[in-house]
Amino acid sequence: MPDAEKDLGMPQVPMDDQVASLALSPDAFGTYVHIPFCSHRCDYCDFATWADRSHLIDDYVDACVKDIERQRSEGLRDATSIFFGGGTPSLLSGAQLARILDAIPRTPTAEITVECNPDAADAQRLDAYAQAGVNRLSFGVQSMEPRVLAALGRTHNPENVFAAVSNARAAGIKRLNLDLIYGTPGESIDDWRASLEGVIALAPEHISAYALTVEPATPFGQRVASGEEGPDDDRQADSYLLAEGLLKAAGYNWYEISNWSLAQEECRHNLVYWLGGDFATVGCAAHGHSDGRRWWNVRTPEKFIERIEAGRDAISGSEEIEAGLRLEEAFSLRLRTRAGVIPNEAADSVVNDLIEGGLAKWAPNSAGVVGAGESGSGRSLVLTPQGRLVATDVTARLLLAGAAVR
């Protein structure tokens, strides 16, 4: 695999090239709002979304506002980041989104992100979002090749993407993310290169690239189970390394396995998740976390509306995370990022093997990294591009060796 970058004609990036560390601000707190409605369900999607329940949107918005008011009465903290995910949050009108957003307590400089489909991002809607306070949009581009979009069951085309980005900029929204998916059966490496070059040309502040996965309950998963071609691991690895090379050469710094950004343009909300912060939830099927306790809401919009209208909360279940497990989870999440980890000395042999194998490297230490080593050591263990390809295996090896033990 180390020769793949050269074979694919990718820009060569020095392995020791390092950018600013990652850290949460002391007051970091996120609020996630789940909007479960879609106009069309993509063939690969296994999220809690529904394409046949748009008649519930008004009641759902009312329930979200009422639930936020309840949480505020119980001391809901000011959010430093708010994220509307789905589903397709851009199915909400400007007025509907503003009602929910206005109810959420937030800091004056809060990052406010809304996920959007490119074909549901007209100028009037994005103008209204900007007026409501939205300052970041995330567009589900997935591919810039029409043939690949069709294979994914997407309803938009590249022209919709160009228009959506133009509308966002015209509305004054200065921070954009473009999501891509790689590894679709039939997608060639040239198709993937064209998609990468296409989104880079649009100059977003942030780009995400995710490997297509097979979810058994989806139409795509069922076709693969019946014998159709599924994603190929080797081709996905080549695609990932191509993305790393092209994005780095264009000025996008990797900071989490599937995410790259321009300097200081990391998604602050996702950093709350990856760096162990606390976050509240609004809406069905959403998960929250606070000081070692996590919870999840009822799954369907009908049940969410019913619970809130009855004056109850929407929590379906919760758990207290045992201290050792919290440490392992924090270790695992940070290892996915360029913050890296400080492994316990008990894992020195495994660490040395990973470094010698080109899967990890030492990098300048960042504030608050998780591990048993001394933060004053001045360095943390970070995955290389090749290590990111096998991050699950690398993490398991380190945990089994006691790397997260204090």
Secondary structure, DSSP 8 states (H G I E B T S, - for coil): -TTHHHHTT-----TT---------TT-EEEEEEE-B-SS--TT--SS-BSS-GGGHHHHHHHHHHHHHHHHHTT---EEEEEEEES-GGGS-HHHHHHHHHHS-EEEEEEEEEEE-GGG--HHHHHHHHHHT--EEEEEEE-S-HHHHHHHT----HHHHHHHHHHHHHTT--EEEEEEEE--TT--HHHHHHHHHHHHHT--SEEEEEE----TTSHHHHHHHTT-----HHHHHHHHHHHHHHHHHTT-EEEETTEEESTT-S-HHHHHHHTT-EEEEESTT-EEEETTEEEEE-SSHHHHHHHHHTT---EEEEEE--HHHHHHHHHHHHHTBTT-EE--GGGHHHHHHHHHTTSEEEEE--TT-EESS-GGG-EEEEE-HHHHHTHHHHHHHHHHTTTT--
